[in-house]
Amino acid sequence: MAGGGGENDTSTENGLVTPKDGNKGDWEGDKVQMKKQLGLLEGVAIILGIIFGSGIFISPSGVMEGAGSVGFSLAVWGMCGLMSMVGALCYAELGTSIPKSGGDYTYIFETFGPLPAFLYLWDAMLIFVPTTNAIMGLTFARYVIQPFFPNCSAPDDAIRILAAVTICFLTWINCHGVKSTTKLQNVFMFAKIGALLTVIVAGIIYLLLPGGTSNFNNMFEGTSTSVSKVSVAFYAGIFSYSGWNYLNFMTEELVNPYVNLPRAIYISLPVVTFVYVLANVAYLAVLPSSEMMSSTAIAVSFADRALGPASGIMPFMVALSAFGGLSVHIMTSSRMCFVGARHGHFPAVLSHINIDRFTPVPSLVFLCLLSLIMLCSSNVNVLITYSSFVESAFIMLSVSGILWLRYKRPDMERPIKVSVWIPIFFVLVCLFLLIVPCYEAPYEVGMGVLITVTGIPVYLIFIAHGKRPLWFTDAMDGFTHCIQKLFLSAKEED
């Protein structure tokens, strides 16, 4: 006997907990599987919730440092938005042609086979998913703690401890249910939009004052001519837009995904680009470029200069924004881990669902632990470079799948079909952004490649042939049984 609360709740089959067919009433007649409970509004909120996270409040300094001039930095923000919209068009085709959860993992699996898909999952779980969670957690913690240390830097240990507590709390909220997370997201959406509107309105007012446009004189003076620095500027900007493809991770939980997935993408990306460009105009209206480059909390520096006595509200609003973005990122990324385990690329227990809440609790807890490990480093800029390179490589591979499927499966049903030049353009730009950082940040790139390569022997030994040592199989069965009891989880029903 395992799991549940009584002998009629569950049965044991091969050491694994599964719900009894005759006792469906315990789940109100529902199967143990992910539920379709996300509409268009929730889809838009998820995309905006992830993108309007922490990036816009920390990346402008990195963009300015790489761009070298006010004018070119604004151009970078606009081009990053355009790049994201082009990518979103490609993902609209992928998401409606392959209507399954898992996002990039599923698209790579369906297009290029299990090994590339596993390497994506390997990198996602070891690098860019927990790294992004760590970045958002650190941003929230820094903005919460910094006001208590007005004349010095906040203690690094305090920031990391608060970030760890935040990640654990939001993981618990996500385990509780999808509706709880989406309700929380709707509340924090007002904080995100409020913080950005405060920045934009204050910046416009500042521009209208005498001498308010002085920072825009000779806008392109000092523009960087180093290709490597320009690519780093684009990476910082792209990080702020990251998340536009995360709704694809939850396709199976969308109501009418053929309609709501592309609509949510088409609505969200133009809004984000417009808001981001205006926010950076506001930053630059108030802060000289040199001050932008040196600031580690640019929204606070902006508020101190532009809002006067009301500046204390900005750290609070930015913290809430990062908090909401982290919550949604935890929810969406856990589905990728869940789908990977469902395909046998991760331990089977990570594909199990809580029998009461219908949430992938084991996957959520697993990602929480990996995110806590990433908090060992609090250097945000290194984490951004580290995660952006690897994630961009696999996004390029996913979009390349459109071209491959057009060639191999021309008769495949495609509810949305973009012009062929769109994925070609996107792949070429991604290729440029992947090659250039090899000269500017070789250590971070090398570590990303090394971690990717380490996944090959793991795949060959434990997955490719399906022949695992008996001691390993017995240990995993025992571990799975314990996790099922601990989290009241069971296999997903077909």
Disulfide bonds with the S-S distance in Angstrom:
none
